[in-house]
Amino acid sequence: MIWRLLNYRSYSAFENMAIDEAIFRDTMKNKKPPTLRFFGWRPAAVSIGYFQELKNEIHFERCRLSGVDIVRRMTGGKAVYHSDEVTYSLTAGNSAKLFPDNIGGTYEKISLCLARGLSLLGINAHLAKAGAPGKEPDKTSCCFSVPSGHELLVAGRKICGSAQMRTQGGFLQHGSLLMTFDPVKTAALILSPQTPEPDEKLRCSVTAVNEVIPSPVTAETVCAVLQKGFSDELGIGLSEGTLTPAEKALSARLVKKYESDAWNWERKKGSI
């Protein structure tokens, strides 16, 4: 099977979420092959999960004064501060027949692809165990405060956080692979009301690509090894492409939704 590859490029938070949704909707509607996309965020942004309450999850005024955009994702999960990272996005319909029909199994399969790619940089990433018995539930707002089942750890510290949405026709999963990590800035922007010294907790529980290898690499280098990880793990080919005219037109309309207070504060989808 040949997948479409959309190579690394940076967009605003609103454009990134609009593009992901446009690809997802067009793929499901037209039963297209999967699309693997890599992107960055300019300017920096905080994204919140679909079910989160914005006022309870982030320091809105600090984000505004810092020039950090705020956007609600169409996927679940917790808040993420997007700065120096590679974000991957994978959209696949059920016709791809490469993924289980459940969230956990799909997470695991994609994490194996990511781990295989990272191994080419000498990074030994492994999957977090799901549902560790006796563990207190994490009550913080930050995605990286604790690993979920099947997400990636390096030496016990989380390096990639992902979120997913599913329909009967397929799924969209996207996730943040950190290049560097600033726990102080992250803790300043994302609320952790029940966590004393949240920056120290993050420092101990989170790592990043350029913290665990001898010489720093670029986002483009990371994308190249991740592409190989997907190809080798799943036995698929990748063909570099672009957004279709239909996807471009739809994403341009969807940007307005992702920029709106109605969506970001109240989850009102509008007429798009």
N, C-alpha and C positions, 0 to 999 in steps of 0.2 A: 504493500500500500504506500502511496505517495501522499505526504501531508504538505500543506502550504506552510512556509516559514516566513514570518515577518520579522526581519532583523532589527537589532537594537536601535531605538530612536527615542529621544526624550520629548514628552508632551506635558501640558498642564494636567493637574489632577482631573479636571472636568473632561478634558479631551480623552484622557486615558480610560476613564470609566465609560464614556460614550462609545469609544471605539470597541471596547470589550463587549458591551451590550449589543452593538450593531453586528459584530461578527457572530455573536451567539444567536441572535434572532435570525440572521440570514442563513446561518448553517442549519438551524433547526427547520426553517421554512422550506429550504431547497435541498435538504438532505445532502449537504456538501461534505467532502472529506474534512478531517480535523485540521485546525489551524493552531500552530505554535507561534506565539508572539513574545518578543523580549522588548522591554522598554524601561525608560527612566522617568523621573519626575522633575520638571522645572517650571516654576519654583518648587521648593520643598513643600510638602503637604502632610496633613494628617487625614487618614481615611478612617471612617468608623463603619462597623458592621451594620447590616440592614436592620437588625432588631434593636440596636443600641439607641439610647436617648442622648442626643448630642450634649445637652446641658449637664448631664451626669457623668460624661465620659472624658471631656477635654477642658482645658483652660482656654475658653474661646477668646478672651481678651488678649492673653499672652500670644496666642497664634496670630491674631490680627496685628498686634504691634510688631511681631517678628516677621511679618510678610509671609506667613505660612498659610497656604490654602487649606480649606476644610471641605471634605466631600464624603457623602454617604455611598458605600458600595452597594451593589445589587446582591452581593454574597453576605453570608453571616460572619461570625467571628468578632474579634475585639479590635480596638483602635490600634493603628500602626502609624508611626512617624516615618515618612518616606523621604530620604535624603540621598545618601551615598549608597545606592543599592542597584541590583539588577532585579527587575520584576519579570516573572514569566507569566504567561497566560495560555491556557490550553482549553480549546473548545472542541468537543467531539460529540457526534450523534451516536445513537445506539448501533447504527449500521457499521461503525468502526469495529465493533466486536473485539476490542482489545482490552476493555476495562470491565470490571464487575459492575453489577447494577445497584451498587450501594456506595454510600459516601466513604466509609472506612476502607473498603477494598480499593477504591479508586485513589484515595490518598496514598495508600501504601504503594501502589504500582507507580504512581508519579514520583514518590519519594525515592524509590529504587532507581529511577532514571536520573534524578538529580544527584543522588549519591554516586552513581557510576560516573557521571560527568566530573564531579568534584574530585574523584579519585585520580583523575588525569593531572590534577594540580598537586597531588600528594596529600590531599585532605581525606582523612578517614571519617566519613560521616556515617552515622547509623540511625535507625529508626527508633523513636521513643516508643515505649510500651504503652498500650492503650489501657486505661482504667486500672492503674496501680491500686491494689487494695489498701484501705486505710489512709489514703492520701486526702488531706483536707481540700475541698474545692477552692479554686483560685477565685478571689473576689475582686481583683484589680481589673482596671479597664484595658490594660495594655496587652496586646497579642503576645509579645515576647516575654511576658512575666513568667510564663510556665508553658512547657511543651504539651501539645495535644497528642493523642495517639497517632503514630505513624508519621509525625513530623521529624525533621532532621536535627540531630545533635552531633556536636563534635566535642569529645572529651567531657560529655555531660552537660554541655551548654548549647542552647538553641541557636541555630544559624539561619534557619529559614522558617517563616510562618506563612501558612496558606489558608485559603477560604474557598468554599465551593457552593454552587447552587445547582440544583437538578430539576429537570422536568421529565416527563415520560419519554421525551425524544432524545435526551442526552444531558450533558452537563457543561458548565464552565468552572474551571478552577484557576485561580491566580494566586501568586505568592511572592513574598519579598525575600530575596537572598541578599543579606547584608554584605557590603564591601568593607565598610568601616562602621563603627557604632559609637554613638555619643550618649551614654546613659544619663548624663546630667541634663542635656537638652530634651531627651525623650521624657524623662520624669517631670520636667518643667511644663511640658505641653499636654501630657496625658494624666488625668486624675488617678490617684491611687489613695483614696481616702482612708483605707484601713491598713495601709502599709507604712510602717515607720522607715525612714531613710530609703525611699523607693529607688533612688539612683544606685545605692549600694546593692540592693537586691538585683537590679537589672545588670549591674556590672558582674555579678557572680553567676548569673543565669544565661547570659547572652554572649555570643562571640560573632566574629565576622571573618570573611575570606582573607582579607589582608592582615588579620591578626594572627592567623594560624599557619601562614606560609612564610618562608625566609625572605622572599622578594615580592613587593607589591605587583599586582597584575591589573590590567584595565578591565572595564566592564565588557569590552568587545572580546577579550580573551576568555572571560568567564562564559559568555554566551556561546563561544565556539566549542568549549568542552561540554557544556550542557546539551548542545545540539547533538554531539556525538554520543552523549549518554542516552538520550532518547532513542537515537537511531539504533545503537547497539543493544540496548535493553529490550526494545520492542520489535526489532527487526523491520523497521520502516525506513522509507526514504524521505528526505526533506527537499523541497523545491522552493527556492526563494521567490517570493511574489510580492504583491502590493494589495492594498485594499481595492475592492471592486468599486465601480461607480455607485452601485446601490448602497454599499457599506459606507462610502464616503458621505453620501447624501443623508443617510439615516443617522450617522454619527454627528453630523453637523446639526441636525435637529435635536438629537439627544443631549448635546452639550448644554442647551438651554435648561433642560431638566436638572442636570447635575450642578449647574450654577445656582439654581433657585433655592431660596429659603424654604419653600413649600416642600421640596424633596429632602433637603439636608436637615431641617428641623422637625418636619412632621411626616415624612415618608409619603407625601402625596405625589402620585406618579404623573398626574396631568393627563393630557390627551394624546401623547406620543405613542 
